[in-house]
Amino acid sequence: MCHHSDRSTLFSGIRPASRLVGADHDRSLSVNGFKNVKPHVRSEILAPAGEQKLDRSDATLLPPGLQSWLPALSLVVPTRNEADNVAELVRRVERAMPDLPMEIIFVDDSTDGTPEAIEALHGRVRPEIVLVHRPPEQRGDGLGGAVVRGLQMARGPWVCVMDADLQHPPELLPRMLAATESGSVDLVVASRYCGGGDAGAFGRLRAAVSQGSTHVARVMFPSRLRTVTDPMSGFFLVRHGAIDLKTLRPHGFKILLEIIGRTPGLRTTEVPFQFGTRHAGESKASLREGLRYLQLLVNLRFGEGALRLARFGLVGISGLLVNAVVLAFTTETLGIFYLLSAVIATQGSTLWNFGLSEAWVFGQAHSPRGRPRRLAMFLVLNNAAFGLRAPMILILTATLGFHYLASNLISLVALLVLRYGVADNIIWSSAQRPSGAELTDSAAIGLPFSVE
């Protein structure tokens, strides 16, 4: 449902920020949707309720004179090579919300001069500017990961996520805040597809891809997205206390769908907006991001464990071919007894499967074990599994009359789930991986046996 507001009421109850100057000021504020916001001297980093205190050691805080206030609003802006956009973005944000205490958190993955452009705002702007420049090794989770990092840093009761390229107009912020005045909203989505919205800045191909992706998401999550016409939007306002950051597993651009998919019970409304033209720089949309989006849909619908098992199974199928070729060659060409040939074939297919599993199945697991150790453990696993397979092959071939290639195939398939369980929970295990309960909670992510 789209929310429309009379602009004359948007700033009712907002007191000028200039009155907040002074460390001993003890006046509470009542801002649209923000109750009892009290400025105070901050001697430690404030964390969301129930969370540990956050470490801002990797953040640059600007300007120092404004670091002591608790903001009413936190803006999280992920950036990647947006040096020519950040100053204009901050200028328009200030003009749109001149009286609101706020912080702007830039989480930067840039390789250009964007960090310097953000630091150049020092002493020139009213909001508190927070800069987190992520090193290359921390950027694998994409824009979504940058947003989650910003959410972890945010101190305001409400957090707005928007892009730096000005395709998300800052002038919409007052209307989005006004949509929270009822007190019955957790999430306000700026939508291109509800009444009055427009995605006209897209070309025909990109518009078709965007609308198609939206329809796919709504088909897969009909109940969760019942009131959301634009789950692909990167422009939204969320109540900080309504989401559990520990459940989010960002990977790519579409963090809003991740938040909605993993946060049951979010009370949602929408505000229409017209998607603008990029102020400067190049779009970050790509085929890779499209594939990440499809992976996100599968993860949310079926759980990450199911997706990994499917990939492990596909790798196993390719390994069956390798195993069969090596087995046939050593048995038929070299004349080796088929059971001994199966041992040799197991080594060949194990090396093949390990390489593909590293690159495609468990590539995001961040296992604390080094690759040589993982390879050694994988070899041990598959040779131990062969100890179980050998009697099966012998019985199927010598007693039941199966061809030895068929017996080998049956034994491999029979032990697939066992091998996957050991690989997933021991060899490539990671403390950062979500628990099974988080991934298989049908109420949270909508599994097939609880289709909404």
TORGU-555860 format. One record per residue (C-alpha): residue in one letter; y, x, z. Coordinates in steps of 0.25 Angstrom, whole numbers, plus 2048, in hexadecimal, padded with zeros to 3 digits. Last residue first. Layout:
REM TORGU-555860
(pt 'A' (Y X Z))
...
This chain:
REM TORGU-555860
(pt 'E' (7B5 80B 807))
(pt 'V' (7A7 811 804))
(pt 'S' (7A0 813 811))
(pt 'F' (792 818 80D))
(pt 'P' (799 820 802))
(pt 'L' (7A2 828 80C))
(pt 'G' (7B0 824 80F))
(pt 'I' (7B8 830 814))
(pt 'A' (7BB 82D 823))
(pt 'A' (7B3 820 826))
(pt 'S' (7A7 827 81E))
(pt 'D' (7A7 833 827))
(pt 'T' (79F 83D 820))
(pt 'L' (7A9 848 81E))
(pt 'E' (7AF 848 82C))
(pt 'A' (7A1 846 832))
(pt 'G' (79C 852 82A))
(pt 'S' (7A6 85B 830))
(pt 'P' (7B1 860 827))
(pt 'R' (7B0 86F 822))
(pt 'Q' (7BA 878 829))
(pt 'A' (7B0 87F 832))
(pt 'S' (7A8 883 826))
(pt 'S' (799 883 822))
(pt 'W' (796 88A 815))
(pt 'I' (788 890 81A))
(pt 'I' (786 887 826))
(pt 'N' (789 878 824))
(pt 'D' (78B 877 815))
(pt 'A' (780 881 811))
(pt 'V' (776 87C 81B))
(pt 'G' (778 86D 817))
(pt 'Y' (778 870 808))
(pt 'R' (76A 877 80A))
(pt 'L' (765 86C 811))
(pt 'V' (76A 862 807))
(pt 'L' (764 869 7FB))
(pt 'L' (757 86C 801))
(pt 'A' (74F 861 7F9))
(pt 'V' (757 864 7ED))
(pt 'L' (752 873 7ED))
(pt 'S' (744 86F 7F0))
(pt 'I' (743 865 7E4))
(pt 'L' (749 86F 7DA))
(pt 'N' (73E 879 7DE))
(pt 'S' (733 86F 7DD))
(pt 'A' (738 86B 7CF))
(pt 'L' (739 87A 7CB))
(pt 'Y' (72B 87C 7D0))
(pt 'H' (725 871 7C8))
(pt 'F' (71F 866 7D2))
(pt 'G' (710 866 7D4))
(pt 'L' (710 85F 7E2))
(pt 'T' (708 86B 7E9))
(pt 'A' (70D 878 7E2))
(pt 'T' (71A 874 7DD))
(pt 'L' (720 86A 7E7))
(pt 'I' (719 871 7F3))
(pt 'L' (71D 87E 7EF))
(pt 'I' (72C 87A 7EC))
(pt 'M' (72C 873 7FA))
(pt 'P' (726 87E 801))
(pt 'A' (731 888 7FB))
(pt 'R' (73D 87E 7FD))
(pt 'L' (73D 880 80C))
(pt 'G' (73D 88F 80C))
(pt 'F' (747 88D 800))
(pt 'A' (750 887 809))
(pt 'A' (750 894 811))
(pt 'N' (753 89B 804))
(pt 'N' (75F 892 802))
(pt 'L' (765 893 80F))
(pt 'V' (763 8A2 810))
(pt 'L' (76A 8A4 803))
(pt 'F' (775 89B 807))
(pt 'M' (777 8A3 814))
(pt 'A' (778 8B0 80D))
(pt 'L' (782 8A9 803))
(pt 'R' (78A 8A4 80F))
(pt 'R' (78A 8B2 815))
(pt 'P' (78F 8B9 808))
(pt 'R' (79A 8AE 807))
(pt 'G' (7A0 8B0 814))
(pt 'R' (79E 8A6 81F))
(pt 'P' (7AA 89E 825))
(pt 'S' (7A7 893 81B))
(pt 'H' (7B4 88E 814))
(pt 'A' (7AD 882 80F))
(pt 'Q' (7B6 87F 803))
(pt 'G' (7AC 886 7F9))
(pt 'F' (7A0 87F 7FF))
(pt 'V' (79B 878 7F3))
(pt 'W' (7A2 87E 7E7))
(pt 'A' (7A4 88E 7E7))
(pt 'E' (79B 891 7F3))
(pt 'S' (790 887 7EF))
(pt 'L' (790 88C 7E1))
(pt 'G' (78E 89A 7E5))
(pt 'F' (783 897 7EF))
(pt 'N' (77C 88E 7E5))
(pt 'W' (77A 899 7DB))
(pt 'L' (776 8A3 7E6))
(pt 'T' (76C 899 7EB))
(pt 'S' (767 896 7DD))
(pt 'G' (763 8A4 7DB))
(pt 'Q' (75D 8A7 7E9))
(pt 'T' (755 89A 7E8))
(pt 'A' (750 89E 7DA))
(pt 'I' (749 8AA 7E0))
(pt 'V' (742 8A2 7EB))
(pt 'A' (73E 898 7E0))
(pt 'S' (738 8A3 7D8))
(pt 'L' (730 8A7 7E4))
(pt 'L' (72A 898 7E5))
(pt 'Y' (728 898 7D5))
(pt 'F' (720 8A5 7D5))
(pt 'I' (727 8AF 7CC))
(pt 'G' (723 8B0 7BE))
(pt 'L' (730 8B6 7B9))
(pt 'T' (733 8AD 7AE))
(pt 'E' (72D 8A0 7B3))
(pt 'T' (72F 8A1 7C2))
(pt 'T' (73C 8AA 7C3))
(pt 'F' (742 8A3 7B7))
(pt 'A' (73F 895 7BC))
(pt 'L' (743 897 7CA))
(pt 'V' (750 89E 7C5))
(pt 'V' (753 892 7BC))
(pt 'A' (74F 888 7C7))
(pt 'N' (758 88E 7D1))
(pt 'V' (764 88F 7C8))
(pt 'L' (762 880 7C4))
(pt 'L' (760 87C 7D3))
(pt 'G' (76D 884 7D6))
(pt 'S' (775 87A 7CD))
(pt 'I' (76F 86F 7D5))
(pt 'G' (772 875 7E2))
(pt 'V' (781 877 7DE))
(pt 'L' (781 868 7DB))
(pt 'G' (77B 865 7E9))
(pt 'F' (785 86E 7F0))
(pt 'R' (790 866 7E9))
(pt 'A' (78A 859 7ED))
(pt 'L' (788 85E 7FB))
(pt 'R' (797 863 7FB))
(pt 'L' (79C 856 7F7))
(pt 'A' (793 84F 801))
(pt 'G' (798 858 80C))
(pt 'E' (7A7 856 808))
(pt 'G' (7A6 847 80B))
(pt 'F' (7A2 83B 801))
(pt 'R' (7B0 834 7FE))
(pt 'L' (7B9 83E 804))
(pt 'N' (7B2 84B 7FE))
(pt 'V' (7B0 844 7F1))
(pt 'L' (7BF 840 7F0))
(pt 'L' (7C3 84E 7F4))
(pt 'Q' (7BA 854 7E9))
(pt 'L' (7C1 84B 7DF))
(pt 'Y' (7CF 850 7E4))
(pt 'R' (7CA 85F 7E4))
(pt 'L' (7C6 85D 7D5))
(pt 'G' (7D4 857 7D2))
(pt 'E' (7DA 863 7D9))
(pt 'R' (7D2 86D 7D0))
(pt 'L' (7D7 865 7C4))
(pt 'S' (7E5 868 7C8))
(pt 'A' (7F1 862 7CF))
(pt 'K' (7FB 86D 7D5))
(pt 'S' (807 869 7CC))
(pt 'E' (810 874 7C9))
(pt 'G' (81E 878 7CE))
(pt 'A' (82B 870 7D0))
(pt 'H' (830 862 7D3))
(pt 'R' (823 85B 7CF))
(pt 'T' (826 84D 7CA))
(pt 'G' (825 841 7D4))
(pt 'F' (81B 837 7D8))
(pt 'Q' (821 82A 7DA))
(pt 'F' (81F 825 7E8))
(pt 'P' (818 818 7EE))
(pt 'V' (816 818 7FD))
(pt 'E' (808 816 803))
(pt 'T' (802 811 810))
(pt 'T' (7F6 816 818))
(pt 'R' (7F0 814 825))
(pt 'L' (7E5 81F 826))
(pt 'G' (7D8 819 82C))
(pt 'P' (7CF 824 827))
(pt 'T' (7D4 832 825))
(pt 'R' (7CB 83A 81C))
(pt 'G' (7CD 833 80F))
(pt 'I' (7DC 831 812))
(pt 'I' (7DF 83F 815))
(pt 'E' (7D6 845 809))
(pt 'L' (7DD 83B 800))
(pt 'L' (7EA 840 804))
(pt 'I' (7E6 84E 803))
(pt 'K' (7E4 84E 7F4))
(pt 'F' (7E8 85B 7EF))
(pt 'G' (7DC 864 7F1))
(pt 'H' (7D2 866 7FC))
(pt 'P' (7D5 861 80A))
(pt 'R' (7CB 85E 814))
(pt 'L' (7D2 855 81F))
(pt 'T' (7CA 851 82B))
(pt 'K' (7D1 85B 834))
(pt 'L' (7DF 855 830))
(pt 'D' (7DC 848 837))
(pt 'I' (7E6 83E 832))
(pt 'A' (7EE 833 839))
(pt 'G' (7F6 83C 842))
(pt 'H' (7FE 842 837))
(pt 'R' (803 835 832))
(pt 'V' (802 837 823))
(pt 'L' (80D 837 818))
(pt 'F' (808 838 809))
(pt 'F' (80B 840 7FC))
(pt 'G' (7FF 846 7F6))
(pt 'S' (7FA 839 7EF))
(pt 'M' (7EC 839 7EA))
(pt 'P' (7E9 82D 7F3))
(pt 'D' (7F3 825 7EB))
(pt 'T' (7F0 816 7EC))
(pt 'V' (7ED 816 7FB))
(pt 'T' (7EB 809 802))
(pt 'R' (7DC 808 7FF))
(pt 'L' (7DA 817 7FF))
(pt 'R' (7D0 817 80B))
(pt 'S' (7C9 80A 806))
(pt 'P' (7C7 80E 7F8))
(pt 'F' (7C3 81C 7FA))
(pt 'M' (7BB 820 7ED))
(pt 'V' (7C2 816 7E4))
(pt 'R' (7D0 81A 7EA))
(pt 'A' (7CD 829 7E8))
(pt 'V' (7C9 827 7D9))
(pt 'H' (7D5 81E 7D6))
(pt 'T' (7DE 829 7DC))
(pt 'S' (7D7 834 7D3))
(pt 'G' (7D9 82B 7C7))
(pt 'Q' (7E8 828 7CA))
(pt 'S' (7EA 837 7CC))
(pt 'V' (7E2 83B 7BF))
(pt 'A' (7E9 831 7B7))
(pt 'A' (7F7 835 7BC))
(pt 'R' (7F4 844 7B9))
(pt 'L' (7F0 840 7AB))
(pt 'R' (7FC 837 7A8))
(pt 'G' (806 841 7AE))
(pt 'F' (80A 83F 7BC))
(pt 'A' (819 83C 7C0))
(pt 'G' (816 82D 7BF))
(pt 'A' (80E 82D 7CB))
(pt 'D' (816 821 7D0))
(pt 'G' (817 818 7DD))
(pt 'G' (81E 80B 7DE))
(pt 'G' (812 803 7E2))
(pt 'C' (807 80D 7E6))
(pt 'Y' (802 817 7DC))
(pt 'R' (80A 824 7DF))
(pt 'S' (808 823 7EE))
(pt 'A' (80F 82A 7F9))
(pt 'V' (804 828 804))
(pt 'V' (808 824 812))
(pt 'L' (7FD 827 81D))
(pt 'D' (7FC 823 82B))
(pt 'V' (803 815 82B))
(pt 'S' (804 80A 835))
(pt 'G' (810 80F 83C))
(pt 'S' (819 805 834))
(pt 'E' (823 810 831))
(pt 'T' (819 819 829))
(pt 'A' (81E 814 81C))
(pt 'A' (82C 818 81F))
(pt 'L' (827 827 81F))
(pt 'M' (822 825 811))
(pt 'R' (82F 81F 80D))
(pt 'P' (837 82A 813))
(pt 'L' (82E 835 80C))
(pt 'L' (82F 82F 7FE))
(pt 'E' (83C 838 7FB))
(pt 'P' (832 844 7FC))
(pt 'P' (82D 841 7EE))
(pt 'H' (81F 845 7EC))
(pt 'Q' (820 84C 7DE))
(pt 'L' (829 855 7E6))
(pt 'D' (820 862 7E3))
(pt 'A' (81E 864 7F2))
(pt 'D' (813 85A 7F4))
(pt 'M' (813 850 800))
(pt 'V' (80C 84E 80D))
(pt 'C' (813 846 818))
(pt 'V' (80F 848 826))
(pt 'W' (812 83E 831))
(pt 'P' (812 841 840))
(pt 'G' (818 84F 83D))
(pt 'R' (813 85C 841))
(pt 'A' (80C 860 834))
(pt 'M' (804 86E 834))
(pt 'Q' (7F6 867 833))
(pt 'L' (7FC 85E 828))
(pt 'G' (801 86A 820))
(pt 'R' (7F3 870 821))
(pt 'V' (7ED 863 81C))
(pt 'V' (7F7 863 810))
(pt 'A' (7F4 871 80C))
(pt 'G' (7E5 86E 80C))
(pt 'G' (7E8 862 803))
(pt 'L' (7F0 86B 7FA))
(pt 'G' (7E4 874 7F8))
(pt 'D' (7D8 876 801))
(pt 'G' (7D6 884 7FC))
(pt 'R' (7E4 889 800))
(pt 'Q' (7E0 890 80D))
(pt 'E' (7DC 89D 806))
(pt 'P' (7E9 89E 7FE))
(pt 'P' (7F2 89F 80B))
(pt 'R' (7F8 892 80F))
(pt 'H' (808 892 811))
(pt 'V' (80C 888 81C))
(pt 'L' (81A 886 81C))
(pt 'V' (821 87C 826))
(pt 'I' (82F 877 823))
(pt 'E' (836 870 82E))
(pt 'P' (83F 866 828))
(pt 'R' (84E 868 827))
(pt 'V' (84F 872 81B))
(pt 'R' (857 87E 817))
(pt 'G' (854 888 823))
(pt 'H' (847 88C 81D))
(pt 'L' (844 885 80F))
(pt 'A' (842 893 80A))
(pt 'E' (835 893 811))
(pt 'I' (830 888 808))
(pt 'A' (834 890 7FB))
(pt 'E' (82D 89C 801))
(pt 'P' (820 895 803))
(pt 'T' (821 88F 7F4))
(pt 'G' (823 89D 7EE))
(pt 'D' (816 89D 7E6))
(pt 'T' (808 89D 7E9))
(pt 'S' (808 890 7F1))
(pt 'D' (7FE 88A 7FB))
(pt 'D' (809 884 804))
(pt 'V' (809 87A 80F))
(pt 'F' (817 876 811))
(pt 'I' (819 86E 81D))
(pt 'I' (827 866 81E))
(pt 'E' (82B 862 82C))
(pt 'M' (833 855 82F))
(pt 'P' (83D 84F 838))
(pt 'L' (843 843 830))
(pt 'D' (852 842 82D))
(pt 'P' (853 847 81E))
(pt 'M' (846 840 819))
(pt 'A' (848 83F 80A))
(pt 'R' (852 84A 809))
(pt 'E' (84A 854 811))
(pt 'V' (83E 851 809))
(pt 'R' (846 853 7FC))
(pt 'R' (84B 860 801))
(pt 'V' (83D 864 805))
(pt 'L' (837 861 7F8))
(pt 'E' (842 868 7F0))
(pt 'A' (840 875 7F9))
(pt 'V' (831 874 7F7))
(pt 'N' (830 872 7E8))
(pt 'D' (833 87F 7E1))
(pt 'A' (829 887 7E9))
(pt 'E' (81E 87D 7E7))
(pt 'N' (812 887 7E4))
(pt 'R' (808 880 7ED))
(pt 'T' (80E 877 7F8))
(pt 'P' (808 86D 802))
(pt 'V' (813 865 808))
(pt 'V' (811 85E 816))
(pt 'L' (81D 856 81B))
(pt 'S' (81D 854 82A))
(pt 'L' (825 848 82F))
(pt 'A' (82B 845 83D))
(pt 'P' (82C 854 840))
(pt 'L' (82A 85A 84E))
(pt 'W' (836 863 850))
(pt 'S' (836 872 854))
(pt 'Q' (834 878 847))
(pt 'L' (842 874 842))
(pt 'G' (84A 881 845))
(pt 'P' (83F 88A 840))
(pt 'P' (841 885 831))
(pt 'L' (836 886 82C))
(pt 'L' (828 889 831))
(pt 'T' (81F 892 82A))
(pt 'A' (811 88F 82C))
(pt 'D' (804 898 82E))
(pt 'S' (806 898 83D))
(pt 'R' (807 889 83E))
(pt 'D' (7FB 887 846))
(pt 'L' (7F8 879 849))
(pt 'K' (7F5 874 857))
(pt 'Q' (7E8 86D 858))
(pt 'E' (7E6 85F 853))
(pt 'G' (7E5 852 85B))
(pt 'A' (7F3 84D 859))
(pt 'P' (7F9 855 84D))
(pt 'A' (7FD 863 851))
(pt 'L' (80B 868 856))
(pt 'I' (80E 877 854))
(pt 'E' (814 87D 861))
(pt 'S' (821 87E 867))
(pt 'R' (827 873 860))
(pt 'V' (835 86E 866))
(pt 'H' (836 85F 865))
(pt 'P' (839 854 85C))
(pt 'K' (833 847 860))
(pt 'V' (82D 83D 855))
(pt 'N' (82B 831 85E))
(pt 'K' (826 828 852))
(pt 'F' (825 82C 843))
(pt 'G' (823 821 839))
(pt 'N' (831 821 835))
(pt 'V' (838 82A 83F))
(pt 'S' (83A 827 84E))
(pt 'L' (83F 834 855))
(pt 'S' (83E 839 863))
(pt 'R' (849 841 869))
(pt 'D' (847 84D 871))
(pt 'H' (851 857 86C))
(pt 'D' (84F 864 874))
(pt 'A' (84D 86D 868))
(pt 'G' (859 868 861))
(pt 'V' (85B 862 853))
(pt 'L' (854 854 852))
(pt 'R' (861 84D 84F))
(pt 'S' (862 853 841))
(pt 'A' (855 84D 83E))
(pt 'P' (85C 83F 83C))
(pt 'R' (855 834 843))
(pt 'I' (84B 82B 83B))
(pt 'G' (84A 81D 840))
(pt 'S' (84C 816 833))
(pt 'F' (84A 820 828))
(pt 'L' (842 818 81E))
(pt 'T' (849 80B 820))
(pt 'S' (853 80B 815))
(pt 'R' (848 810 80C))
(pt 'D' (841 803 80C))
(pt 'S' (833 806 80C))
(pt 'H' (827 804 802))
(pt 'H' (818 806 807))
(pt 'C' (80E 806 7FC))
(pt 'M' (800 800 800))
